[in-house]
């Protein structure tokens, strides 16, 4: 089994030094696939300096404009954030997070681990594309680690989990879940159907949409289950009424 399919994604990294340090952190643990969403400065000499022997990871990094460009075909997308959210995703500590990534990448499906920008972290709209949230437990007064330190810690756990994939396979879902592009299409369809019935009116519109997203997101429906959900949405849709 290879852990090479695991994509490490940095959303809007603002310090080039951190990008280099992330490449180094990945390399020490055998991970190679780095993606950067709207990096502020890249490529840069500072990133190269901090990469120490890991420059090939920087050279082969994928640079994209939207998070969806990297995670659109991933069935498992884990967003790393220390912050609790109003509408929480299923939470994992690093060990369980690594076990799940290793188990699900074994089926050769791409999987992704997403990190936020240094100052403000992942936005809710980024987490909306994630299936889970990873939280590194901390002990002191500060709950957020430096970006490269967080990547190092998770990559270390992935390396350990890949050496002993034993218990991880238990976590693999029985059916292959749909990927985010298909889920987004369903959420759009559901929204149109519910709108046609006036279900999403008022102040709670966005909150209701997020609650439904979390509910269906937890279920991780397979493509055939999603087809079934599309039929339900079609039934709900009040055409010409
Ligand atoms: N102030 C930001 C923290 C940014 S640290 C915030 O409030 O979210 C940069 C990134 O490192 C975060 O977006 C997250 O992906 C990761 N990270 C740092 N500490 C973490 C922790 N305790 N648990 C999970 N991810 C963490």
Boltz pocket constraint, residues with backbone or C-beta under 6 A from the ligand:
constraints:
  - pocket:
      binder: B
      contacts: [[A, 79], [A, 80], [A, 81], [A, 82], [A, 83], [A, 114], [A, 115], [A, 116], [A, 117], [A, 118], [A, 119], [A, 120], [A, 121], [A, 122], [A, 134], [A, 135], [A, 136], [A, 137], [A, 138], [A, 143], [A, 144], [A, 145], [A, 146], [A, 147], [A, 150]]
      max_distance: 6.0
